[in-house]
Amino acid sequence: MARTAGSHSGITGPKVRQTALRLFAEHGYAAVSMRQIAGEVGVQAGALYNYTPDKQSLLFDLMQAHMVELMAAMPQDSSLAPIDQLEAFVRFHIAFHHDRPDAVFIAYMELRNLSEPNFAVIEDMRRSYEERLRAILTAGQGIGAWDVADAQIASFAVIAMLTGVNTWFRSGGRLRLDQVQDQYWHMVRNAVGAS
């Protein structure tokens, strides 16, 4: 199949993903057509299939890429005390997700649109991320650094609290990102009963 005149796989492929990410975040996966993505990219609708087999694959690729990047960037220094690991996790989660609002929105809001096999892969990746926080909370619990009745429930609560920053925080507002990280770290410490 001939490539659309003026397109280049090293440029057009990433542009397809960036455009799909933006459109899915703005309008929702179900409301966006491949034709709409192609129009914004500046290629014929059929040319999109040079870059992705279908819209479901495109959604899955976006979510998987986000999770791979998240897991690769996550701090993992087991030589630190659990309290320091927890602080690093809190600050990392807020900063990482702040820089990727569209990817975060899609990762949480469009899970329902994944096929069963794709959902299983993403859910497994999410569990691995949650397990990192659960391991930190369990380690701190084991040495009496805090009082958590159930590390799994606490990890879900902390992640939900931290991810919520994306719904309201905007750069250039009343608080800087580091000030938000400071306040959330204080709240997380209190939530887990850190001594």
C-alpha positions as CSV (number, residue, x, y, z in Angstrom):
1,M,0.0,0.0,0.0
2,A,1.5,3.4,-1.0
3,R,2.1,5.9,1.7
4,T,0.2,9.2,1.5
5,A,2.3,11.9,-0.2
6,G,4.3,13.9,2.3
7,S,3.9,11.4,5.1
8,H,6.9,9.9,6.9
9,S,6.5,6.9,9.2
10,G,8.9,8.4,11.8
11,I,6.8,11.6,11.9
12,T,3.3,10.4,11.0
13,G,3.2,7.4,13.4
14,P,3.9,9.5,16.5
15,K,1.5,12.2,15.2
16,V,-1.3,9.6,14.9
17,R,-0.7,8.6,18.5
18,Q,-0.5,12.2,19.8
19,T,-3.6,13.2,17.9
20,A,-5.6,10.1,19.1
21,L,-4.5,10.8,22.7
22,R,-5.7,14.3,22.5
23,L,-9.0,13.5,20.8
24,F,-9.8,10.5,23.1
25,A,-9.2,12.8,26.1
26,E,-11.3,15.6,24.7
27,H,-14.2,13.7,23.2
28,G,-14.0,10.2,24.6
29,Y,-12.9,7.1,22.8
30,A,-16.4,6.1,21.5
31,A,-17.0,9.5,20.0
32,V,-13.8,9.7,17.9
33,S,-13.6,8.0,14.5
34,M,-10.5,6.9,12.6
35,R,-11.6,9.3,9.9
36,Q,-11.5,12.2,12.5
37,I,-8.0,11.2,13.6
38,A,-6.8,10.9,10.0
39,G,-8.3,14.4,9.2
40,E,-6.4,16.0,12.1
41,V,-3.2,14.2,11.2
42,G,-3.6,15.2,7.6
43,V,-3.7,11.8,6.0
44,Q,-6.4,9.7,4.2
45,A,-8.4,7.5,6.6
46,G,-7.0,4.4,5.0
47,A,-3.4,5.5,5.6
48,L,-4.0,5.2,9.4
49,Y,-3.9,1.5,9.0
50,N,-0.2,1.8,8.1
51,Y,0.3,2.8,11.7
52,T,-2.3,0.8,13.7
53,P,-4.6,-2.2,12.9
54,D,-7.7,-0.5,14.3
55,K,-9.0,2.0,16.9
56,Q,-9.0,-0.6,19.7
57,S,-5.3,-1.3,19.1
58,L,-4.6,2.4,19.1
59,L,-6.3,2.9,22.5
60,F,-4.5,-0.1,23.9
61,D,-1.1,1.1,22.6
62,L,-1.6,4.5,24.2
63,M,-2.5,3.0,27.6
64,Q,0.2,0.4,27.5
65,A,2.8,3.1,26.5
66,H,1.7,5.2,29.5
67,M,2.0,2.3,31.9
68,V,5.4,1.2,30.5
69,E,6.7,4.8,30.9
70,L,5.2,5.0,34.4
71,M,6.8,1.8,35.6
72,A,10.2,2.7,34.1
73,A,10.2,6.1,35.8
74,M,9.0,5.0,39.2
75,P,11.6,5.4,42.0
76,Q,12.6,2.1,43.5
77,D,15.3,2.5,46.0
78,S,14.8,-0.3,48.6
79,S,17.8,0.9,50.6
80,L,15.8,3.9,51.8
81,A,13.6,3.7,54.9
82,P,9.9,3.0,54.1
83,I,9.0,6.6,55.1
84,D,11.4,7.9,52.5
85,Q,10.2,5.5,49.9
86,L,6.7,6.6,50.6
87,E,7.6,10.2,50.2
88,A,9.4,9.5,47.0
89,F,6.4,7.6,45.7
90,V,4.0,10.5,46.6
91,R,6.1,13.2,45.0
92,F,6.8,11.0,41.9
93,H,3.1,10.1,41.3
94,I,2.0,13.7,41.5
95,A,4.7,15.1,39.2
96,F,4.6,12.3,36.6
97,H,0.8,12.5,36.2
98,H,0.8,16.3,36.2
99,D,3.0,16.2,33.1
100,R,0.6,13.8,31.2
101,P,-3.0,14.9,31.9
102,D,-4.5,13.4,28.7
103,A,-2.7,10.0,29.2
104,V,-3.9,9.9,32.8
105,F,-7.5,10.7,31.8
106,I,-7.5,8.0,29.2
107,A,-5.8,5.5,31.5
108,Y,-8.6,5.8,34.1
109,M,-11.7,6.8,32.0
110,E,-11.4,4.6,29.0
111,L,-10.6,1.2,30.6
112,R,-14.2,0.2,30.0
113,N,-13.6,0.5,26.2
114,L,-10.8,-2.0,26.1
115,S,-11.4,-5.5,24.8
116,E,-11.2,-8.2,27.5
117,P,-7.7,-9.3,26.5
118,N,-6.4,-5.7,26.3
119,F,-8.1,-4.9,29.6
120,A,-6.4,-7.8,31.3
121,V,-2.9,-6.6,30.2
122,I,-3.5,-3.1,31.4
123,E,-5.1,-4.2,34.6
124,D,-2.0,-6.4,35.3
125,M,0.3,-3.4,34.7
126,R,-1.8,-1.3,37.0
127,R,-1.6,-4.0,39.7
128,S,2.2,-4.0,39.4
129,Y,2.2,-0.2,40.0
130,E,-0.2,-0.5,43.0
131,E,1.9,-3.4,44.3
132,R,4.9,-1.1,44.6
133,L,3.0,1.2,46.9
134,R,1.5,-1.8,48.8
135,A,5.0,-3.2,49.4
136,I,6.2,0.2,50.8
137,L,3.2,0.3,53.1
138,T,3.7,-3.3,54.2
139,A,7.4,-2.7,54.9
140,G,6.5,0.4,57.0
141,Q,3.8,-1.5,58.8
142,G,6.3,-4.3,59.6
143,I,8.7,-1.9,61.4
144,G,6.0,0.1,63.1
145,A,6.6,3.3,61.0
146,W,2.9,3.8,60.6
147,D,-0.5,2.3,61.6
148,V,-2.3,0.8,58.5
149,A,-4.9,-1.8,59.1
150,D,-4.9,-3.1,55.5
151,A,-2.0,-2.1,53.1
152,Q,-4.0,-2.9,50.0
153,I,-6.9,-0.7,50.9
154,A,-4.5,2.0,52.0
155,S,-2.6,1.8,48.7
156,F,-5.9,2.2,46.7
157,A,-6.8,5.2,48.9
158,V,-3.4,6.9,48.5
159,I,-3.3,6.4,44.7
160,A,-6.9,7.8,44.4
161,M,-5.9,10.8,46.5
162,L,-2.8,11.5,44.5
163,T,-4.4,11.0,41.1
164,G,-7.1,13.5,42.1
165,V,-4.5,16.3,41.9
166,N,-4.9,16.2,38.1
167,T,-8.5,17.2,38.3
168,W,-7.9,20.5,39.9
169,F,-4.2,21.6,39.9
170,R,-3.0,23.9,37.1
171,S,0.5,25.4,36.7
172,G,0.4,29.1,37.2
173,G,-2.3,29.0,39.8
174,R,-2.2,29.9,43.5
175,L,0.2,27.0,44.4
176,R,3.4,25.7,42.7
177,L,3.6,22.0,42.0
178,D,6.2,21.5,44.8
179,Q,3.9,23.1,47.3
180,V,1.1,20.8,46.3
181,Q,3.5,17.8,46.7
182,D,4.4,19.1,50.2
183,Q,0.8,19.3,51.2
184,Y,-0.1,15.9,49.8
185,W,2.9,14.4,51.4
186,H,1.7,15.8,54.8
187,M,-1.8,14.4,54.2
188,V,-0.5,11.0,53.2
189,R,1.7,10.8,56.3
190,N,-1.4,11.6,58.4
191,A,-3.5,9.1,56.5
192,V,-1.2,6.2,57.2
193,G,-0.5,7.3,60.8
194,A,3.2,7.8,60.3
195,S,5.1,8.3,63.5
